[in-house]
Amino acid sequence: MLGLYLVVAIVLLCVAYAGVDETMRLFAYLDLQLRFAWIRFRMMLMRRKLKRQLDKDFAHYDKLIKEISKDDR
């Protein structure tokens, strides 16, 4: 309950200090930053997954290239 009072007090102080428009801009900025952080986190997971797949595929193709070069001799 104390957390709720604290959040409400912070919002009211922001409105009193900067006005309604600037407070809304602040919350819009925070919303965009959170969304961007989530996208960067998902990109990190995708990068890790892709790197694992490429490393696995590289080993397979390296083996295939060695078999082809043996057949050419």
Biopython code that builds the backbone (N, CA, C, O; Angstrom):
import numpy as np
from Bio.PDB.StructureBuilder import StructureBuilder

atoms = [
    (1, "MET", "N", (0.816, -1.184, 0.000)),
    (1, "MET", "CA", (0.000, 0.000, 0.000)),
    (1, "MET", "C", (0.868, 1.261, 0.000)),
    (1, "MET", "O", (0.519, 2.279, -0.596)),
    (2, "LEU", "N", (1.983, 1.161, 0.672)),
    (2, "LEU", "CA", (2.899, 2.297, 0.709)),
    (2, "LEU", "C", (3.443, 2.596, -0.692)),
    (2, "LEU", "O", (3.645, 3.755, -1.055)),
    (3, "GLY", "N", (3.676, 1.537, -1.472)),
    (3, "GLY", "CA", (4.171, 1.715, -2.832)),
    (3, "GLY", "C", (3.189, 2.476, -3.703)),
    (3, "GLY", "O", (3.582, 3.323, -4.506)),
    (4, "LEU", "N", (1.909, 2.169, -3.540)),
    (4, "LEU", "CA", (0.880, 2.874, -4.306)),
    (4, "LEU", "C", (0.867, 4.351, -3.956)),
    (4, "LEU", "O", (0.803, 5.200, -4.845)),
    (5, "TYR", "N", (0.928, 4.666, -2.671)),
    (5, "TYR", "CA", (0.956, 6.073, -2.245)),
    (5, "TYR", "C", (2.199, 6.785, -2.785)),
    (5, "TYR", "O", (2.136, 7.948, -3.185)),
    (6, "LEU", "N", (3.310, 6.082, -2.791)),
    (6, "LEU", "CA", (4.549, 6.665, -3.287)),
    (6, "LEU", "C", (4.460, 6.966, -4.782)),
    (6, "LEU", "O", (4.900, 8.025, -5.229)),
    (7, "VAL", "N", (3.899, 6.049, -5.548)),
    (7, "VAL", "CA", (3.749, 6.249, -6.993)),
    (7, "VAL", "C", (2.808, 7.418, -7.267)),
    (7, "VAL", "O", (3.091, 8.266, -8.113)),
    (8, "VAL", "N", (1.707, 7.456, -6.561)),
    (8, "VAL", "CA", (0.744, 8.552, -6.754)),
    (8, "VAL", "C", (1.389, 9.888, -6.388)),
    (8, "VAL", "O", (1.193, 10.880, -7.091)),
    (9, "ALA", "N", (2.144, 9.924, -5.309)),
    (9, "ALA", "CA", (2.807, 11.158, -4.904)),
    (9, "ALA", "C", (3.823, 11.597, -5.951)),
    (9, "ALA", "O", (3.921, 12.788, -6.249)),
    (10, "ILE", "N", (4.579, 10.659, -6.513)),
    (10, "ILE", "CA", (5.572, 11.002, -7.540)),
    (10, "ILE", "C", (4.881, 11.559, -8.779)),
    (10, "ILE", "O", (5.344, 12.543, -9.357)),
    (11, "VAL", "N", (3.780, 10.941, -9.190)),
    (11, "VAL", "CA", (3.053, 11.424, -10.370)),
    (11, "VAL", "C", (2.498, 12.817, -10.108)),
    (11, "VAL", "O", (2.592, 13.698, -10.964)),
    (12, "LEU", "N", (1.925, 13.018, -8.938)),
    (12, "LEU", "CA", (1.393, 14.347, -8.617)),
    (12, "LEU", "C", (2.495, 15.398, -8.569)),
    (12, "LEU", "O", (2.295, 16.522, -9.030)),
    (13, "LEU", "N", (3.640, 15.054, -8.026)),
    (13, "LEU", "CA", (4.757, 15.995, -8.005)),
    (13, "LEU", "C", (5.257, 16.307, -9.413)),
    (13, "LEU", "O", (5.613, 17.447, -9.710)),
    (14, "CYS", "N", (5.282, 15.294, -10.278)),
    (14, "CYS", "CA", (5.680, 15.535, -11.672)),
    (14, "CYS", "C", (4.704, 16.489, -12.353)),
    (14, "CYS", "O", (5.114, 17.408, -13.062)),
    (15, "VAL", "N", (3.419, 16.267, -12.134)),
    (15, "VAL", "CA", (2.409, 17.145, -12.734)),
    (15, "VAL", "C", (2.540, 18.551, -12.175)),
    (15, "VAL", "O", (2.433, 19.529, -12.914)),
    (16, "ALA", "N", (2.770, 18.652, -10.886)),
    (16, "ALA", "CA", (2.881, 19.981, -10.273)),
    (16, "ALA", "C", (4.131, 20.706, -10.747)),
    (16, "ALA", "O", (4.103, 21.924, -10.925)),
    (17, "TYR", "N", (5.215, 19.990, -10.952)),
    (17, "TYR", "CA", (6.475, 20.623, -11.336)),
    (17, "TYR", "C", (6.518, 20.964, -12.820)),
    (17, "TYR", "O", (6.866, 22.084, -13.196)),
    (18, "ALA", "N", (6.157, 19.980, -13.676)),
    (18, "ALA", "CA", (6.361, 20.164, -15.112)),
    (18, "ALA", "C", (5.071, 20.372, -15.887)),
    (18, "ALA", "O", (5.117, 20.795, -17.042)),
    (19, "GLY", "N", (3.942, 20.092, -15.297)),
    (19, "GLY", "CA", (2.682, 20.227, -16.025)),
    (19, "GLY", "C", (2.238, 18.896, -16.599)),
    (19, "GLY", "O", (2.996, 17.927, -16.638)),
    (20, "VAL", "N", (1.004, 18.875, -17.037)),
    (20, "VAL", "CA", (0.407, 17.632, -17.526)),
    (20, "VAL", "C", (1.074, 17.172, -18.820)),
    (20, "VAL", "O", (1.382, 15.990, -18.971)),
    (21, "ASP", "N", (1.298, 18.091, -19.749)),
    (21, "ASP", "CA", (1.867, 17.716, -21.050)),
    (21, "ASP", "C", (3.272, 17.123, -20.902)),
    (21, "ASP", "O", (3.581, 16.091, -21.497)),
    (22, "GLU", "N", (4.094, 17.763, -20.127)),
    (22, "GLU", "CA", (5.464, 17.266, -19.957)),
    (22, "GLU", "C", (5.490, 15.935, -19.204)),
    (22, "GLU", "O", (6.334, 15.082, -19.477)),
    (23, "THR", "N", (4.572, 15.760, -18.265)),
    (23, "THR", "CA", (4.494, 14.489, -17.547)),
    (23, "THR", "C", (4.069, 13.372, -18.500)),
    (23, "THR", "O", (4.598, 12.262, -18.436)),
    (24, "MET", "N", (3.115, 13.670, -19.381)),
    (24, "MET", "CA", (2.688, 12.668, -20.367)),
    (24, "MET", "C", (3.839, 12.342, -21.323)),
    (24, "MET", "O", (4.005, 11.188, -21.719)),
    (25, "ARG", "N", (4.624, 13.339, -21.692)),
    (25, "ARG", "CA", (5.791, 13.085, -22.541)),
    (25, "ARG", "C", (6.802, 12.199, -21.826)),
    (25, "ARG", "O", (7.416, 11.322, -22.434)),
    (26, "LEU", "N", (6.967, 12.438, -20.526)),
    (26, "LEU", "CA", (7.885, 11.618, -19.742)),
    (26, "LEU", "C", (7.433, 10.166, -19.726)),
    (26, "LEU", "O", (8.251, 9.264, -19.906)),
    (27, "PHE", "N", (6.136, 9.927, -19.512)),
    (27, "PHE", "CA", (5.629, 8.563, -19.499)),
    (27, "PHE", "C", (5.692, 7.928, -20.890)),
    (27, "PHE", "O", (5.937, 6.727, -21.005)),
    (28, "ALA", "N", (5.476, 8.705, -21.928)),
    (28, "ALA", "CA", (5.608, 8.177, -23.292)),
    (28, "ALA", "C", (7.059, 7.785, -23.562)),
    (28, "ALA", "O", (7.327, 6.752, -24.176)),
    (29, "TYR", "N", (7.990, 8.618, -23.097)),
    (29, "TYR", "CA", (9.410, 8.303, -23.259)),
    (29, "TYR", "C", (9.771, 7.027, -22.502)),
    (29, "TYR", "O", (10.477, 6.169, -23.031)),
    (30, "LEU", "N", (9.291, 6.903, -21.275)),
    (30, "LEU", "CA", (9.564, 5.691, -20.493)),
    (30, "LEU", "C", (8.963, 4.459, -21.164)),
    (30, "LEU", "O", (9.571, 3.389, -21.161)),
    (31, "ASP", "N", (7.766, 4.611, -21.740)),
    (31, "ASP", "CA", (7.131, 3.504, -22.445)),
    (31, "ASP", "C", (7.974, 3.071, -23.642)),
    (31, "ASP", "O", (8.180, 1.877, -23.860)),
    (32, "LEU", "N", (8.460, 4.038, -24.415)),
    (32, "LEU", "CA", (9.299, 3.713, -25.570)),
    (32, "LEU", "C", (10.610, 3.053, -25.152)),
    (32, "LEU", "O", (11.087, 2.133, -25.815)),
    (33, "GLN", "N", (11.186, 3.524, -24.058)),
    (33, "GLN", "CA", (12.440, 2.939, -23.583)),
    (33, "GLN", "C", (12.236, 1.498, -23.139)),
    (33, "GLN", "O", (13.083, 0.647, -23.408)),
    (34, "LEU", "N", (11.132, 1.212, -22.467)),
    (34, "LEU", "CA", (10.843, -0.153, -22.042)),
    (34, "LEU", "C", (10.601, -1.070, -23.237)),
    (34, "LEU", "O", (11.065, -2.210, -23.262)),
    (35, "ARG", "N", (9.873, -0.564, -24.221)),
    (35, "ARG", "CA", (9.634, -1.372, -25.419)),
    (35, "ARG", "C", (10.943, -1.648, -26.160)),
    (35, "ARG", "O", (11.169, -2.758, -26.641)),
    (36, "PHE", "N", (11.800, -0.631, -26.247)),
    (36, "PHE", "CA", (13.076, -0.795, -26.932)),
    (36, "PHE", "C", (13.974, -1.777, -26.181)),
    (36, "PHE", "O", (14.680, -2.573, -26.799)),
    (37, "ALA", "N", (13.948, -1.720, -24.850)),
    (37, "ALA", "CA", (14.744, -2.660, -24.053)),
    (37, "ALA", "C", (14.262, -4.093, -24.295)),
    (37, "ALA", "O", (15.072, -5.015, -24.385)),
    (38, "TRP", "N", (12.951, -4.276, -24.398)),
    (38, "TRP", "CA", (12.413, -5.613, -24.658)),
    (38, "TRP", "C", (12.852, -6.105, -26.041)),
    (38, "TRP", "O", (13.207, -7.272, -26.206)),
    (39, "ILE", "N", (12.825, -5.221, -27.020)),
    (39, "ILE", "CA", (13.250, -5.601, -28.374)),
    (39, "ILE", "C", (14.732, -5.961, -28.388)),
    (39, "ILE", "O", (15.124, -6.936, -29.029)),
    (40, "ARG", "N", (15.559, -5.182, -27.686)),
    (40, "ARG", "CA", (16.990, -5.496, -27.614)),
    (40, "ARG", "C", (17.236, -6.832, -26.925)),
    (40, "ARG", "O", (18.132, -7.575, -27.324)),
    (41, "PHE", "N", (16.454, -7.147, -25.894)),
    (41, "PHE", "CA", (16.568, -8.431, -25.215)),
    (41, "PHE", "C", (16.211, -9.569, -26.164)),
    (41, "PHE", "O", (16.909, -10.581, -26.212)),
    (42, "ARG", "N", (15.123, -9.406, -26.922)),
    (42, "ARG", "CA", (14.722, -10.440, -27.885)),
    (42, "ARG", "C", (15.781, -10.596, -28.971)),
    (42, "ARG", "O", (16.051, -11.711, -29.417)),
    (43, "MET", "N", (16.388, -9.477, -29.405)),
    (43, "MET", "CA", (17.444, -9.549, -30.405)),
    (43, "MET", "C", (18.656, -10.296, -29.869)),
    (43, "MET", "O", (19.295, -11.048, -30.604)),
    (44, "MET", "N", (18.978, -10.095, -28.592)),
    (44, "MET", "CA", (20.094, -10.809, -27.989)),
    (44, "MET", "C", (19.825, -12.314, -27.998)),
    (44, "MET", "O", (20.717, -13.105, -28.303)),
    (45, "LEU", "N", (18.591, -12.706, -27.661)),
    (45, "LEU", "CA", (18.248, -14.131, -27.679)),
    (45, "LEU", "C", (18.305, -14.695, -29.102)),
    (45, "LEU", "O", (18.779, -15.810, -29.320)),
    (46, "MET", "N", (17.818, -13.914, -30.061)),
    (46, "MET", "CA", (17.853, -14.363, -31.450)),
    (46, "MET", "C", (19.288, -14.490, -31.943)),
    (46, "MET", "O", (19.616, -15.428, -32.669)),
    (47, "ARG", "N", (20.157, -13.537, -31.545)),
    (47, "ARG", "CA", (21.562, -13.572, -31.940)),
    (47, "ARG", "C", (22.237, -14.826, -31.388)),
    (47, "ARG", "O", (23.000, -15.495, -32.085)),
    (48, "ARG", "N", (21.942, -15.132, -30.121)),
    (48, "ARG", "CA", (22.534, -16.322, -29.501)),
    (48, "ARG", "C", (22.071, -17.598, -30.202)),
    (48, "ARG", "O", (22.870, -18.498, -30.460)),
    (49, "LYS", "N", (20.771, -17.667, -30.508)),
    (49, "LYS", "CA", (20.223, -18.835, -31.187)),
    (49, "LYS", "C", (20.824, -18.984, -32.589)),
    (49, "LYS", "O", (21.196, -20.085, -32.996)),
    (50, "LEU", "N", (20.917, -17.883, -33.315)),
    (50, "LEU", "CA", (21.472, -17.921, -34.661)),
    (50, "LEU", "C", (22.939, -18.311, -34.637)),
    (50, "LEU", "O", (23.391, -19.073, -35.491)),
    (51, "LYS", "N", (23.686, -17.800, -33.670)),
    (51, "LYS", "CA", (25.101, -18.156, -33.564)),
    (51, "LYS", "C", (25.268, -19.651, -33.313)),
    (51, "LYS", "O", (26.134, -20.290, -33.911)),
    (52, "ARG", "N", (24.440, -20.212, -32.428)),
    (52, "ARG", "CA", (24.507, -21.655, -32.185)),
    (52, "ARG", "C", (24.195, -22.442, -33.452)),
    (52, "ARG", "O", (24.873, -23.422, -33.760)),
    (53, "GLN", "N", (23.174, -22.017, -34.183)),
    (53, "GLN", "CA", (22.807, -22.718, -35.412)),
    (53, "GLN", "C", (23.915, -22.620, -36.454)),
    (53, "GLN", "O", (24.225, -23.600, -37.131)),
    (54, "LEU", "N", (24.509, -21.439, -36.581)),
    (54, "LEU", "CA", (25.565, -21.275, -37.571)),
    (54, "LEU", "C", (26.809, -22.075, -37.200)),
    (54, "LEU", "O", (27.469, -22.641, -38.072)),
    (55, "ASP", "N", (27.129, -22.122, -35.914)),
    (55, "ASP", "CA", (28.278, -22.923, -35.496)),
    (55, "ASP", "C", (28.041, -24.399, -35.776)),
    (55, "ASP", "O", (28.953, -25.105, -36.205)),
    (56, "LYS", "N", (26.823, -24.868, -35.536)),
    (56, "LYS", "CA", (26.499, -26.264, -35.791)),
    (56, "LYS", "C", (26.555, -26.550, -37.293)),
    (56, "LYS", "O", (27.106, -27.568, -37.713)),
    (57, "ASP", "N", (25.987, -25.659, -38.092)),
    (57, "ASP", "CA", (25.993, -25.834, -39.541)),
    (57, "ASP", "C", (27.411, -25.762, -40.095)),
    (57, "ASP", "O", (27.745, -26.481, -41.036)),
    (58, "PHE", "N", (28.247, -24.901, -39.521)),
    (58, "PHE", "CA", (29.623, -24.793, -39.989)),
    (58, "PHE", "C", (30.359, -26.114, -39.814)),
    (58, "PHE", "O", (31.101, -26.533, -40.701)),
    (59, "ALA", "N", (30.160, -26.764, -38.689)),
    (59, "ALA", "CA", (30.807, -28.060, -38.460)),
    (59, "ALA", "C", (30.324, -29.073, -39.484)),
    (59, "ALA", "O", (31.115, -29.868, -39.992)),
    (60, "HIS", "N", (29.039, -29.051, -39.790)),
    (60, "HIS", "CA", (28.491, -29.986, -40.776)),
    (60, "HIS", "C", (29.071, -29.707, -42.160)),
    (60, "HIS", "O", (29.470, -30.636, -42.863)),
    (61, "TYR", "N", (29.121, -28.441, -42.554)),
    (61, "TYR", "CA", (29.645, -28.103, -43.871)),
    (61, "TYR", "C", (31.149, -28.326, -43.957)),
    (61, "TYR", "O", (31.660, -28.681, -45.019)),
    (62, "ASP", "N", (31.853, -28.126, -42.873)),
    (62, "ASP", "CA", (33.284, -28.394, -42.855)),
    (62, "ASP", "C", (33.534, -29.882, -43.105)),
    (62, "ASP", "O", (34.440, -30.247, -43.855)),
    (63, "LYS", "N", (32.740, -30.724, -42.483)),
    (63, "LYS", "CA", (32.845, -32.172, -42.688)),
    (63, "LYS", "C", (32.505, -32.524, -44.135)),
    (63, "LYS", "O", (33.173, -33.360, -44.742)),
    (64, "LEU", "N", (31.495, -31.908, -44.675)),
    (64, "LEU", "CA", (31.087, -32.158, -46.055)),
    (64, "LEU", "C", (32.184, -31.732, -47.035)),
    (64, "LEU", "O", (32.450, -32.439, -48.007)),
    (65, "ILE", "N", (32.807, -30.605, -46.793)),
    (65, "ILE", "CA", (33.882, -30.121, -47.662)),
    (65, "ILE", "C", (35.074, -31.085, -47.617)),
    (65, "ILE", "O", (35.692, -31.343, -48.650)),
    (66, "LYS", "N", (35.398, -31.611, -46.450)),
    (66, "LYS", "CA", (36.488, -32.568, -46.355)),
    (66, "LYS", "C", (36.175, -33.837, -47.117)),
    (66, "LYS", "O", (37.054, -34.389, -47.780)),
    (67, "GLU", "N", (34.924, -34.319, -47.037)),
    (67, "GLU", "CA", (34.544, -35.524, -47.777)),
    (67, "GLU", "C", (34.611, -35.271, -49.283)),
    (67, "GLU", "O", (35.038, -36.153, -50.028)),
    (68, "ILE", "N", (34.210, -34.119, -49.738)),
    (68, "ILE", "CA", (34.257, -33.802, -51.168)),
    (68, "ILE", "C", (35.698, -33.701, -51.644)),
    (68, "ILE", "O", (36.029, -34.166, -52.735)),
    (69, "SER", "N", (36.556, -33.092, -50.828)),
    (69, "SER", "CA", (37.951, -32.955, -51.247)),
    (69, "SER", "C", (38.649, -34.319, -51.267)),
    (69, "SER", "O", (39.564, -34.519, -52.067)),
    (70, "LYS", "N", (38.248, -35.250, -50.420)),
    (70, "LYS", "CA", (38.806, -36.603, -50.467)),
    (70, "LYS", "C", (38.379, -37.326, -51.732)),
    (70, "LYS", "O", (39.165, -38.071, -52.317)),
    (71, "ASP", "N", (37.130, -37.113, -52.163)),
    (71, "ASP", "CA", (36.605, -37.767, -53.357)),
    (71, "ASP", "C", (37.285, -37.233, -54.620)),
    (71, "ASP", "O", (37.407, -37.958, -55.607)),
    (72, "ASP", "N", (37.721, -35.994, -54.599)),
    (72, "ASP", "CA", (38.345, -35.397, -55.774)),
    (72, "ASP", "C", (39.755, -35.935, -55.992)),
    (72, "ASP", "O", (40.249, -35.881, -57.118)),
    (73, "ARG", "N", (40.398, -36.433, -54.998)),
    (73, "ARG", "CA", (41.779, -36.913, -55.139)),
    (73, "ARG", "C", (41.827, -38.204, -55.838)),
    (73, "ARG", "O", (42.908, -38.755, -56.044)),
]
sb = StructureBuilder()
sb.init_structure("model")
sb.init_model(0)
sb.init_chain("A")
sb.init_seg("    ")
for serial, (resi, resn, name, xyz) in enumerate(atoms, 1):
    if name == "N":
        sb.init_residue(resn, " ", resi, " ")
    sb.init_atom(name, np.array(xyz, "f"), 0.0, 1.0, " ", f" {name:<3s}", serial, name[0])
structure = sb.get_structure()
